[in-house]
Amino acid sequence: MEITRVGTQASARGAADWFTGSVRVDPLFQASAPARVQAAHVTFEPCARTAWHTHPLGQTLIVTVGLRLGAA
């Protein structure tokens, strides 16, 4: 088990290849090899959004707050 204190991992700007607008990515964890799992808390400023991209091995999103624009 590894315990990491809040605020000890550096935040990063969301990569322009994956996001548009101002996005902050805070890493939560990354498993050691051979595992390939990792998690991050992603915060979007107003008008920022995810740019179209793929995850060949899949992705799980847990949405905690926000609005889905353009929904019927």
CNS distance restraints for C-alpha pairs under 8 A (distance, minus, plus):
assign (resid   4 and name CA) (resid   8 and name CA) 7.12 0.50 0.50
assign (resid   9 and name CA) (resid  26 and name CA) 7.42 0.50 0.50
assign (resid   9 and name CA) (resid  27 and name CA) 6.75 0.50 0.50
assign (resid  10 and name CA) (resid  26 and name CA) 6.93 0.50 0.50
assign (resid  10 and name CA) (resid  27 and name CA) 7.62 0.50 0.50
assign (resid  11 and name CA) (resid  24 and name CA) 6.60 0.50 0.50
assign (resid  11 and name CA) (resid  25 and name CA) 5.61 0.50 0.50
assign (resid  11 and name CA) (resid  26 and name CA) 4.65 0.50 0.50
assign (resid  11 and name CA) (resid  27 and name CA) 6.97 0.50 0.50
assign (resid  12 and name CA) (resid  24 and name CA) 5.76 0.50 0.50
assign (resid  12 and name CA) (resid  25 and name CA) 5.20 0.50 0.50
assign (resid  12 and name CA) (resid  26 and name CA) 6.63 0.50 0.50
assign (resid  13 and name CA) (resid  22 and name CA) 7.33 0.50 0.50
assign (resid  13 and name CA) (resid  23 and name CA) 5.75 0.50 0.50
assign (resid  13 and name CA) (resid  24 and name CA) 4.78 0.50 0.50
assign (resid  13 and name CA) (resid  25 and name CA) 6.04 0.50 0.50
assign (resid  14 and name CA) (resid  18 and name CA) 7.09 0.50 0.50
assign (resid  14 and name CA) (resid  19 and name CA) 6.04 0.50 0.50
assign (resid  14 and name CA) (resid  22 and name CA) 7.27 0.50 0.50
assign (resid  14 and name CA) (resid  23 and name CA) 4.92 0.50 0.50
assign (resid  14 and name CA) (resid  24 and name CA) 5.55 0.50 0.50
assign (resid  14 and name CA) (resid  25 and name CA) 5.89 0.50 0.50
assign (resid  15 and name CA) (resid  19 and name CA) 6.04 0.50 0.50
assign (resid  16 and name CA) (resid  20 and name CA) 6.19 0.50 0.50
assign (resid  17 and name CA) (resid  51 and name CA) 7.10 0.50 0.50
assign (resid  17 and name CA) (resid  53 and name CA) 7.87 0.50 0.50
assign (resid  18 and name CA) (resid  50 and name CA) 6.01 0.50 0.50
assign (resid  18 and name CA) (resid  51 and name CA) 4.98 0.50 0.50
assign (resid  18 and name CA) (resid  52 and name CA) 6.83 0.50 0.50
assign (resid  18 and name CA) (resid  53 and name CA) 6.25 0.50 0.50
assign (resid  19 and name CA) (resid  23 and name CA) 7.04 0.50 0.50
assign (resid  19 and name CA) (resid  48 and name CA) 7.28 0.50 0.50
assign (resid  19 and name CA) (resid  49 and name CA) 5.82 0.50 0.50
assign (resid  19 and name CA) (resid  50 and name CA) 4.42 0.50 0.50
assign (resid  19 and name CA) (resid  51 and name CA) 4.72 0.50 0.50
assign (resid  20 and name CA) (resid  48 and name CA) 5.45 0.50 0.50
assign (resid  20 and name CA) (resid  49 and name CA) 5.45 0.50 0.50
assign (resid  20 and name CA) (resid  50 and name CA) 6.25 0.50 0.50
assign (resid  20 and name CA) (resid  51 and name CA) 6.08 0.50 0.50
assign (resid  21 and name CA) (resid  44 and name CA) 7.94 0.50 0.50
assign (resid  21 and name CA) (resid  45 and name CA) 7.31 0.50 0.50
assign (resid  21 and name CA) (resid  47 and name CA) 6.58 0.50 0.50
assign (resid  21 and name CA) (resid  48 and name CA) 4.13 0.50 0.50
assign (resid  21 and name CA) (resid  49 and name CA) 6.61 0.50 0.50
assign (resid  22 and name CA) (resid  44 and name CA) 6.38 0.50 0.50
assign (resid  22 and name CA) (resid  45 and name CA) 5.53 0.50 0.50
assign (resid  22 and name CA) (resid  48 and name CA) 5.70 0.50 0.50
assign (resid  23 and name CA) (resid  42 and name CA) 6.96 0.50 0.50
assign (resid  23 and name CA) (resid  43 and name CA) 5.69 0.50 0.50
assign (resid  23 and name CA) (resid  44 and name CA) 4.69 0.50 0.50
assign (resid  23 and name CA) (resid  45 and name CA) 6.16 0.50 0.50
assign (resid  23 and name CA) (resid  48 and name CA) 6.64 0.50 0.50
assign (resid  23 and name CA) (resid  49 and name CA) 7.96 0.50 0.50
assign (resid  24 and name CA) (resid  42 and name CA) 5.75 0.50 0.50
assign (resid  24 and name CA) (resid  43 and name CA) 5.17 0.50 0.50
assign (resid  24 and name CA) (resid  44 and name CA) 6.66 0.50 0.50
assign (resid  25 and name CA) (resid  40 and name CA) 6.36 0.50 0.50
assign (resid  25 and name CA) (resid  41 and name CA) 5.92 0.50 0.50
assign (resid  25 and name CA) (resid  42 and name CA) 4.61 0.50 0.50
assign (resid  25 and name CA) (resid  43 and name CA) 6.55 0.50 0.50
assign (resid  26 and name CA) (resid  40 and name CA) 5.43 0.50 0.50
assign (resid  26 and name CA) (resid  41 and name CA) 5.10 0.50 0.50
assign (resid  26 and name CA) (resid  42 and name CA) 6.29 0.50 0.50
assign (resid  27 and name CA) (resid  39 and name CA) 6.31 0.50 0.50
assign (resid  27 and name CA) (resid  40 and name CA) 4.23 0.50 0.50
assign (resid  27 and name CA) (resid  41 and name CA) 6.34 0.50 0.50
assign (resid  28 and name CA) (resid  38 and name CA) 7.53 0.50 0.50
assign (resid  28 and name CA) (resid  39 and name CA) 5.31 0.50 0.50
assign (resid  28 and name CA) (resid  40 and name CA) 4.87 0.50 0.50
assign (resid  28 and name CA) (resid  41 and name CA) 6.73 0.50 0.50
assign (resid  29 and name CA) (resid  38 and name CA) 5.47 0.50 0.50
assign (resid  29 and name CA) (resid  39 and name CA) 5.41 0.50 0.50
assign (resid  29 and name CA) (resid  40 and name CA) 7.05 0.50 0.50
assign (resid  30 and name CA) (resid  36 and name CA) 7.72 0.50 0.50
assign (resid  30 and name CA) (resid  37 and name CA) 6.11 0.50 0.50
assign (resid  30 and name CA) (resid  38 and name CA) 4.14 0.50 0.50
assign (resid  30 and name CA) (resid  39 and name CA) 6.55 0.50 0.50
assign (resid  31 and name CA) (resid  35 and name CA) 5.84 0.50 0.50
assign (resid  31 and name CA) (resid  36 and name CA) 6.42 0.50 0.50
assign (resid  31 and name CA) (resid  37 and name CA) 5.65 0.50 0.50
assign (resid  31 and name CA) (resid  38 and name CA) 6.13 0.50 0.50
assign (resid  32 and name CA) (resid  36 and name CA) 7.50 0.50 0.50
assign (resid  44 and name CA) (resid  48 and name CA) 5.56 0.50 0.50
assign (resid  44 and name CA) (resid  49 and name CA) 6.81 0.50 0.50
assign (resid  55 and name CA) (resid  59 and name CA) 6.28 0.50 0.50
